[in-house]
Amino acid sequence: MRIVRFSNAGNIAFGVVELSEDSGQHPQTIAVLNGDPLAGDVKYTGERVLLSEARLLAPVIPRSKIIGAGRNYVASGSKADKAAVDDPFFFFKPNTSV
């Protein structure tokens, strides 16, 4: 499932990209969602928008920030040839970095 945030005809919404088996023959569409899938329950509106007519936007709402965790599992230490740490470290990204 590919969730996107997009604009179309002056409206901004979230949706799910519907990929056709033969994208050369059938246009790809976005099934429009009612609400923010990161904030709570959402429902399909029944509306469809052609992917080619939509402008894809950053996946987060501009007022939010991104919080990440690094080295939060033992395998991450072995991948980088470093000892795993007991406590994960956290980092923040402003919305302007998206």
Backbone bond lengths (Angstrom), bond angles and torsions (degrees), N, CA, C in turn:
res aa  C-N    CA-C-N  psi(-1)  N-CA   C-N-CA  omega(-1)  CA-C   N-CA-C  phi
1 M - - - 1.445 - - 1.525 108.09 -
2 R 1.311 116.35 129.28 1.459 121.50 178.99 1.521 108.58 -113.84
3 I 1.326 115.54 106.11 1.459 120.85 178.70 1.517 108.03 -89.34
4 V 1.317 116.87 134.25 1.458 122.20 -179.00 1.523 110.13 -130.46
5 R 1.305 114.57 157.58 1.466 122.75 169.10 1.518 104.47 -113.20
6 F 1.321 117.23 131.99 1.461 119.57 -172.89 1.521 110.74 -147.93
7 S 1.328 114.77 165.48 1.461 120.62 171.88 1.518 108.50 -121.95
8 N 1.328 114.46 146.00 1.466 121.25 178.69 1.515 107.65 -158.22
9 A 1.308 116.66 127.30 1.468 122.69 178.98 1.529 111.72 54.34
10 G 1.330 116.83 39.35 1.454 121.17 176.66 1.517 115.21 82.11
11 N 1.320 118.05 -0.54 1.466 121.80 179.63 1.519 110.21 -107.85
12 I 1.333 116.13 144.34 1.461 121.77 175.77 1.516 107.62 -112.57
13 A 1.331 116.24 133.64 1.464 120.46 -177.64 1.519 109.76 -153.73
14 F 1.324 115.04 168.44 1.456 122.30 170.48 1.514 107.70 -99.48
15 G 1.317 115.95 154.84 1.453 120.03 178.32 1.515 111.09 -160.02
16 V 1.317 114.89 174.94 1.461 122.25 177.72 1.526 107.63 -117.16
17 V 1.327 116.45 124.56 1.463 120.71 178.89 1.516 108.51 -72.22
18 E 1.319 115.53 126.97 1.461 121.79 177.18 1.518 107.61 -101.72
19 L 1.312 116.15 110.37 1.453 121.10 -178.40 1.515 109.32 -91.11
20 S 1.312 116.17 127.81 1.458 119.80 176.88 1.527 108.88 -83.56
21 E 1.318 115.78 155.61 1.466 119.54 179.88 1.520 111.27 -65.13
22 D 1.316 116.71 -34.34 1.458 122.09 -180.00 1.519 107.69 -123.70
23 S 1.338 116.43 83.48 1.463 120.49 -174.58 1.529 112.81 -65.30
24 G 1.320 117.66 -15.33 1.457 120.05 176.72 1.519 112.23 -73.27
25 Q 1.319 116.78 -28.31 1.457 121.68 -178.36 1.528 113.33 -97.22
26 H 1.323 116.63 -30.92 1.448 120.70 -175.45 1.524 109.63 -122.79
27 P 1.328 117.56 132.18 1.465 118.68 179.28 1.526 111.26 -67.84
28 Q 1.318 115.96 146.43 1.455 121.01 176.72 1.519 108.47 -80.91
29 T 1.331 116.77 144.02 1.454 121.32 -177.83 1.521 110.82 -125.93
30 I 1.329 114.39 164.41 1.454 122.39 173.29 1.522 106.58 -114.81
31 A 1.325 116.54 123.86 1.466 121.69 173.61 1.525 106.33 -84.95
32 V 1.318 117.50 117.39 1.458 123.13 -173.12 1.530 110.36 -75.07
33 L 1.338 115.24 137.26 1.459 122.39 178.46 1.524 110.13 -105.18
34 N 1.307 116.16 151.04 1.453 122.09 175.45 1.523 107.16 -101.25
35 G 1.299 118.28 105.33 1.455 121.98 -179.16 1.514 112.45 112.43
36 D 1.317 113.90 -178.77 1.461 122.51 -178.06 1.525 108.73 -104.46
37 P 1.335 119.38 116.13 1.463 120.97 -177.25 1.528 113.71 -65.30
38 L 1.321 118.20 -16.84 1.458 120.52 178.42 1.522 111.88 -87.78
39 A 1.342 116.92 -14.54 1.461 120.54 -174.48 1.525 113.87 -107.09
40 G 1.304 119.64 -12.69 1.455 119.36 -179.07 1.508 112.30 165.73
41 D 1.310 114.64 -160.48 1.459 121.01 -178.13 1.526 111.50 -66.21
42 V 1.297 115.37 141.42 1.463 121.22 177.33 1.524 108.60 -132.23
43 K 1.308 114.36 159.24 1.453 120.85 176.92 1.521 108.23 -135.08
44 Y 1.309 115.62 151.77 1.459 120.26 173.76 1.523 108.16 -73.68
45 T 1.332 115.76 137.84 1.464 119.60 178.79 1.519 112.00 -84.88
46 G 1.322 117.39 -17.51 1.457 121.59 -175.08 1.525 112.02 93.47
47 E 1.324 116.29 -11.54 1.467 121.32 179.33 1.522 110.00 -81.74
48 R 1.321 116.54 145.63 1.460 123.22 176.47 1.527 108.43 -125.60
49 V 1.326 115.77 142.34 1.460 122.90 177.66 1.516 106.96 -127.37
50 L 1.313 117.42 135.93 1.464 120.29 175.66 1.522 109.30 -66.15
51 L 1.314 116.27 132.05 1.459 121.08 179.62 1.527 110.66 -58.49
52 S 1.306 117.29 -35.31 1.465 121.35 -179.18 1.525 112.32 -68.92
53 E 1.336 117.87 -18.62 1.467 121.59 179.66 1.523 112.80 -99.67
54 A 1.327 117.00 -1.58 1.462 121.16 -178.60 1.524 110.18 -101.75
55 R 1.311 115.53 151.10 1.464 121.34 174.21 1.526 106.89 -107.14
56 L 1.330 116.81 114.97 1.461 120.62 -179.13 1.525 109.80 -72.66
57 L 1.323 115.37 138.38 1.462 122.36 -177.35 1.521 109.86 -116.14
58 A 1.323 116.17 173.14 1.462 120.68 174.37 1.522 108.30 -57.34
59 P 1.328 117.98 143.45 1.465 120.59 -173.48 1.522 115.52 -71.89
60 V 1.313 117.54 -11.00 1.458 120.23 179.50 1.522 109.74 -113.18
61 I 1.318 115.25 152.69 1.456 120.43 177.05 1.528 107.61 -69.44
62 P 1.334 118.92 136.11 1.462 121.51 -173.17 1.523 115.92 -54.18
63 R 1.315 119.19 -23.46 1.462 119.35 -178.28 1.529 113.11 -81.50
64 S 1.324 117.37 -8.92 1.462 120.01 -176.52 1.520 111.13 -90.75
65 K 1.320 115.51 164.76 1.462 121.00 175.23 1.525 107.79 -120.57
66 I 1.301 116.08 162.30 1.461 121.26 -179.14 1.518 107.76 -106.12
67 I 1.325 116.13 128.96 1.453 122.03 177.04 1.521 106.91 -115.60
68 G 1.319 116.71 125.71 1.458 120.64 -179.35 1.512 111.40 -120.98
69 A 1.316 115.29 158.41 1.462 121.44 176.57 1.518 108.12 -123.61
70 G 1.306 116.28 135.73 1.451 121.15 179.03 1.515 110.99 -116.78
71 R 1.323 114.67 146.33 1.464 121.48 178.71 1.521 112.02 55.79
72 N 1.307 114.73 43.86 1.457 118.35 -177.85 1.526 112.81 -94.09
73 Y 1.322 117.28 12.84 1.463 120.73 174.07 1.521 108.41 -151.05
74 V 1.280 117.30 153.78 1.465 123.22 -172.35 1.523 112.05 -60.57
75 A 1.326 118.59 -38.61 1.463 121.40 -176.28 1.517 112.62 -61.18
76 S 1.328 118.25 -26.71 1.467 119.49 -178.75 1.519 110.98 -65.06
77 G 1.318 118.03 -32.51 1.461 120.81 179.28 1.514 112.07 -68.78
78 S 1.328 117.30 -39.95 1.459 119.94 -178.17 1.514 111.95 -72.14
79 K 1.322 117.40 -29.61 1.463 119.98 179.27 1.518 111.56 -66.44
80 A 1.302 116.76 -33.38 1.461 120.41 -178.18 1.522 111.86 -98.26
81 D 1.345 116.70 10.87 1.464 121.58 -177.33 1.523 112.12 55.44
82 K 1.306 115.29 37.62 1.465 120.99 177.09 1.522 107.47 -126.98
83 A 1.277 115.15 153.85 1.464 119.34 178.68 1.527 109.09 -68.41
84 A 1.309 115.73 141.08 1.468 120.38 177.50 1.523 108.48 -66.81
85 V 1.288 116.03 143.90 1.462 120.85 179.63 1.517 109.45 -95.59
86 D 1.315 115.65 153.87 1.457 119.81 179.72 1.522 111.96 -71.42
87 D 1.304 116.39 -38.77 1.460 120.94 -177.53 1.527 110.39 -115.42
88 P 1.313 117.46 136.00 1.472 119.32 176.53 1.522 110.02 -71.56
89 F 1.307 116.33 157.57 1.456 119.20 172.49 1.526 108.11 -107.37
90 F 1.297 115.85 150.85 1.458 122.12 -177.48 1.514 109.17 -115.54
91 F 1.316 115.27 148.93 1.459 119.97 177.03 1.530 108.91 -140.66
92 F 1.310 115.11 157.55 1.459 122.26 -177.33 1.524 109.32 -120.84
93 K 1.299 115.99 145.33 1.461 122.08 174.62 1.528 107.25 -125.68
94 P 1.316 118.28 129.78 1.464 118.53 175.83 1.532 110.06 -71.68
95 N 1.317 116.02 158.13 1.463 119.29 -178.24 1.528 112.42 -63.96
96 T 1.312 118.11 -19.63 1.458 120.90 179.05 1.526 112.62 -72.85
97 S 1.342 117.77 -13.12 1.458 120.42 -179.90 1.522 112.65 -85.65
98 V 1.312 117.80 -8.70 1.465 121.26 -177.72 1.513 108.91 -77.88
